[in-house]
């Protein structure tokens, strides 16, 4: 499959996982949700590698990339789910979706040279994401929300975007050594240990009611699958395309919030979503 298709699969999986994560975080806490997500991903990918008899690659040279990727995803997702729990989802998701701007800058600095049409399409995708974020209708109430709450949510979202950019860049380099499946699996294992360390430091216990496990299992599978798809599409000179298209996950999350939570979507946001889809279609054409 082309990088564009892999990126689209990642976007759909990520958008669905983040919608579930936002709902679960409001109910049982973002730290518990994150621990479950990493745990499910580590178990399932480990089972796939073992049952599939896939060879494991052990190279100490790339372990620092695994650590950066695993811890980066943990911190970024922690901020993302905390921001999603605070809401509104229609503002948080698009801001986090701007992470490819950092990745494109990293790729160009390392020598990547996308075509003019590809550049225009990627700018359209990122522009659509920014438009959706800027035109989001907030749901904060000055009588109940403390001062600075909205600003804190925006800062968390921006921090998550930067964290995802760094972790994706590290994972892309690690995948060249360990392969996509092993890279994501090792990153999930690092994430589980990092989350456990957070609970130990805070002297808290995870809150994981049984009634939430079907949703947490689905979320863990979707999130891990998104990373595998992203890394699978990150090979070759058009690797930045998969990263940019994957940022369309914000549109998926917003549409789900609209359908199931009835969160308002303005005309400007619909325009932004249409722009994202148009950019994805151009990139999918392989130009």
C-alpha positions as CSV (number, residue, x, y, z in Angstrom):
1,X,0.0,0.0,0.0
2,X,1.0,3.6,-0.5
3,X,2.2,5.9,2.3
4,X,-1.1,7.8,1.9
5,X,-3.2,4.7,2.5
6,X,-1.2,3.8,5.5
7,X,-1.5,7.3,6.8
8,X,-5.3,7.2,6.3
9,X,-5.5,3.9,8.2
10,X,-3.5,5.5,11.1
11,X,-5.8,8.5,11.1
12,X,-9.0,6.5,11.4
13,X,-7.5,4.2,14.1
14,X,-6.0,7.1,16.0
15,X,-9.2,9.2,15.8
16,X,-11.3,6.4,17.1
17,X,-8.9,5.5,19.9
18,X,-8.7,9.1,21.0
19,X,-12.4,9.5,21.1
20,X,-12.7,6.4,23.3
21,X,-9.8,7.6,25.4
22,X,-11.5,11.0,26.0
23,X,-14.7,9.4,27.2
24,X,-12.9,6.8,29.4
25,X,-10.6,9.5,30.9
26,X,-13.6,11.5,32.1
27,X,-15.0,8.4,33.8
28,X,-11.9,6.6,35.3
29,X,-9.0,9.1,34.9
30,X,-6.5,9.6,32.2
31,X,-3.6,7.9,33.9
32,X,-5.6,4.6,34.3
33,X,-6.7,4.8,30.7
34,X,-3.1,5.3,29.5
35,X,-1.9,2.3,31.5
36,X,-4.6,0.1,30.1
37,X,-3.9,1.3,26.6
38,X,-0.2,0.5,26.8
39,X,-0.8,-2.8,28.5
40,X,-3.2,-4.0,25.8
41,X,-0.9,-2.9,23.1
42,X,2.1,-4.7,24.6
43,X,0.2,-7.9,25.2
44,X,-1.4,-8.1,21.8
45,X,1.7,-7.1,19.8
46,X,3.8,-9.5,21.9
47,X,1.4,-12.3,21.1
48,X,1.5,-11.5,17.4
49,X,5.3,-11.5,17.3
50,X,5.5,-14.8,19.3
51,X,2.7,-16.7,17.5
52,X,3.9,-15.4,14.1
53,X,7.4,-16.6,14.9
54,X,8.8,-13.2,13.8
55,X,12.5,-12.8,14.5
56,X,13.5,-10.3,17.1
57,X,16.3,-7.9,16.5
58,X,18.5,-6.9,19.5
59,X,20.7,-3.9,18.8
60,X,21.9,-1.7,21.7
61,X,22.5,1.2,19.3
62,X,18.9,1.9,18.8
63,X,17.6,1.4,22.3
64,X,17.8,5.1,23.1
65,X,15.4,5.7,20.2
66,X,12.9,3.1,21.7
67,X,13.2,4.9,25.1
68,X,12.6,8.3,23.5
69,X,9.6,7.0,21.5
70,X,8.1,5.1,24.4
71,X,8.4,7.8,27.0
72,X,7.5,10.5,24.5
73,X,4.3,8.7,23.6
74,X,3.5,8.2,27.2
75,X,3.9,11.9,28.1
76,X,2.2,13.1,25.0
77,X,-0.8,10.8,25.4
78,X,-1.1,11.7,29.1
79,X,-1.4,15.3,28.1
80,X,-3.8,14.5,25.3
81,X,-6.2,12.4,27.4
82,X,-6.1,15.0,30.2
83,X,-6.9,17.7,27.7
84,X,-9.7,15.6,26.1
85,X,-11.2,15.0,29.5
86,X,-11.2,18.8,30.1
87,X,-12.7,19.4,26.7
88,X,-14.0,20.4,24.3
89,X,-12.9,17.6,22.0
90,X,-13.5,19.8,19.0
91,X,-10.7,22.1,20.1
92,X,-8.2,19.7,21.6
93,X,-8.0,17.1,18.7
94,X,-7.1,19.6,16.0
95,X,-4.5,21.3,18.0
96,X,-2.8,18.0,18.7
97,X,-3.2,17.2,15.0
98,X,-0.7,19.9,14.1
99,X,2.2,17.6,15.2
100,X,3.2,16.8,11.6
101,X,4.4,20.4,11.2
102,X,7.3,19.5,13.4
103,X,7.9,16.1,11.7
104,X,7.9,17.8,8.2
105,X,10.5,20.2,9.5
106,X,12.6,17.3,10.9
107,X,12.3,15.4,7.5
108,X,13.3,18.5,5.4
109,X,16.3,19.1,7.7
110,X,17.4,15.5,7.1
111,X,17.2,15.9,3.3
112,X,13.6,15.0,2.3
113,X,12.4,16.9,-0.8
114,X,8.6,16.6,-1.4
115,X,7.3,17.7,-4.8
116,X,5.5,21.1,-5.1
117,X,2.1,19.4,-5.4
118,X,2.8,17.3,-2.3
119,X,3.9,20.4,-0.4
120,X,0.7,22.2,-1.4
121,X,-1.4,19.2,-0.3
122,X,0.4,18.9,3.1
123,X,0.0,22.6,3.7
124,X,-3.7,22.2,2.9
125,X,-4.0,19.4,5.5
126,X,-2.2,21.3,8.2
127,X,-4.1,24.5,7.3
128,X,-7.4,22.6,7.6
129,X,-6.3,21.3,11.1
130,X,-5.4,24.9,12.2
131,X,-8.7,26.2,10.8
132,X,-10.7,23.6,12.8
133,X,-8.7,24.4,15.9
134,X,-9.1,28.2,15.6
135,X,-12.8,28.0,14.9
136,X,-13.7,25.6,17.7
137,X,-16.5,26.7,19.9
138,X,-15.5,26.4,23.5
139,X,-17.7,25.1,26.2
140,X,-16.1,26.7,29.2
141,X,-18.4,28.4,31.7
142,X,-16.9,31.3,33.5
143,X,-19.2,30.7,36.5
144,X,-17.9,27.1,37.0
145,X,-14.5,26.8,35.3
146,X,-11.5,28.3,37.1
147,X,-9.6,31.1,35.5
148,X,-7.0,29.9,33.0
149,X,-8.6,26.5,32.5
150,X,-9.0,27.0,28.7
151,X,-5.4,28.3,28.5
152,X,-4.2,25.2,30.4
153,X,-6.1,22.9,28.0
154,X,-4.5,24.6,25.0
155,X,-1.0,24.3,26.5
156,X,-1.5,20.6,27.2
157,X,-2.7,20.1,23.6
158,X,0.4,21.9,22.2
159,X,2.7,19.9,24.5
160,X,1.0,16.7,23.3
161,X,1.6,17.8,19.7
162,X,5.3,18.4,20.3
163,X,5.6,15.1,22.2
164,X,4.0,13.1,19.4
165,X,6.3,14.7,16.8
166,X,9.4,13.7,18.8
167,X,8.2,10.2,19.5
168,X,7.1,9.6,15.9
169,X,10.5,10.8,14.6
170,X,12.3,8.5,17.1
171,X,10.0,5.6,16.2
172,X,10.6,6.1,12.5
173,X,14.4,5.8,13.0
174,X,14.0,2.9,15.4
175,X,11.8,1.0,12.8
176,X,14.8,1.0,10.4
177,X,16.6,-1.2,12.9
178,X,13.9,-3.2,14.6
179,X,11.0,-3.2,12.1
180,X,7.6,-1.7,12.6
181,X,6.0,-4.4,14.9
182,X,8.9,-4.7,17.2
183,X,9.4,-1.0,17.5
184,X,5.8,-0.4,18.5
185,X,5.8,-3.4,20.9
186,X,9.0,-2.3,22.6
187,X,7.6,1.3,22.9
188,X,4.4,-0.1,24.5
189,X,6.5,-2.0,27.0
190,X,8.4,1.2,27.9
191,X,5.1,3.0,28.2
192,X,3.7,0.4,30.6
193,X,6.8,0.7,32.8
194,X,6.7,4.6,32.6
195,X,3.0,4.6,33.6
196,X,3.6,2.2,36.5
197,X,6.4,4.5,37.7
198,X,4.0,7.5,37.6
199,X,1.5,5.6,39.8
200,X,4.3,4.6,42.2
201,X,5.6,8.2,42.5
202,X,2.0,9.5,43.1
203,X,1.3,6.6,45.4
204,X,-2.0,5.9,43.6
205,X,-3.7,2.7,42.3
206,X,-5.1,2.5,38.8
207,X,-8.9,2.5,38.6
208,X,-10.0,0.0,35.9
209,X,-13.6,-1.1,36.3
210,X,-14.5,-4.3,34.4
211,X,-17.4,-2.5,32.6
212,X,-14.8,-0.3,30.8
213,X,-12.5,-3.1,29.7
214,X,-14.2,-3.7,26.3
215,X,-13.7,-0.1,25.4
216,X,-10.1,0.0,26.8
217,X,-9.2,-3.1,24.9
218,X,-10.6,-1.6,21.6
219,X,-8.7,1.6,22.3
220,X,-5.4,-0.2,23.0
221,X,-5.8,-2.2,19.7
222,X,-6.7,0.8,17.7
223,X,-3.8,3.0,19.1
224,X,-1.2,0.3,18.6
225,X,-2.5,-0.5,15.1
226,X,-2.3,3.2,14.2
227,X,1.4,3.3,15.1
228,X,2.1,0.2,13.1
229,X,0.4,1.6,10.1
230,X,2.2,5.0,10.5
231,X,5.6,3.3,10.6
232,X,4.7,1.0,7.7
233,X,4.0,4.1,5.6
234,X,7.1,5.9,6.8
235,X,9.5,4.1,4.5
236,X,11.1,5.8,1.5
237,X,11.3,9.4,0.3
238,X,7.5,10.0,0.7
239,X,7.5,9.2,4.4
240,X,6.4,12.7,5.4
241,X,3.1,12.1,3.6
242,X,2.0,9.3,5.9
243,X,2.8,11.5,8.9
244,X,0.8,14.4,7.6
245,X,-2.2,12.3,6.6
246,X,-2.3,10.6,10.0
247,X,-2.9,14.1,11.5
248,X,-6.4,13.9,10.0
249,X,-7.2,11.8,13.1
250,X,-8.5,15.0,14.6
251,X,-11.3,15.2,12.0
252,X,-12.3,11.6,12.8
253,X,-12.3,12.4,16.6
254,X,-14.4,15.6,15.9
255,X,-16.9,13.8,13.8
256,X,-17.3,11.1,16.4
257,X,-17.8,13.8,19.1
258,X,-20.4,15.4,16.9
259,X,-22.3,12.1,16.3
260,X,-22.2,10.7,19.8
261,X,-21.7,13.8,22.1
262,X,-23.5,16.4,20.0
263,X,-20.6,18.8,20.3
264,X,-21.2,21.8,18.0
265,X,-19.2,22.1,14.8
266,X,-19.1,25.5,13.1
267,X,-19.2,26.2,9.4
268,X,-15.5,27.1,9.5
269,X,-14.7,23.8,11.1
270,X,-16.6,21.9,8.4
271,X,-14.5,23.9,5.8
272,X,-11.4,22.8,7.7
273,X,-12.5,19.2,7.6
274,X,-13.2,19.4,3.9
275,X,-9.8,21.0,3.3
276,X,-8.1,18.1,5.2
277,X,-10.0,15.5,3.1
278,X,-9.1,17.3,-0.1
279,X,-5.4,17.3,0.8
280,X,-5.5,13.7,1.8
281,X,-7.0,12.8,-1.6
282,X,-4.3,14.6,-3.5
283,X,-1.6,12.9,-1.4
284,X,-3.3,9.6,-1.9
285,X,-3.0,10.0,-5.7
286,X,0.8,9.7,-5.4
287,X,1.7,13.0,-7.0
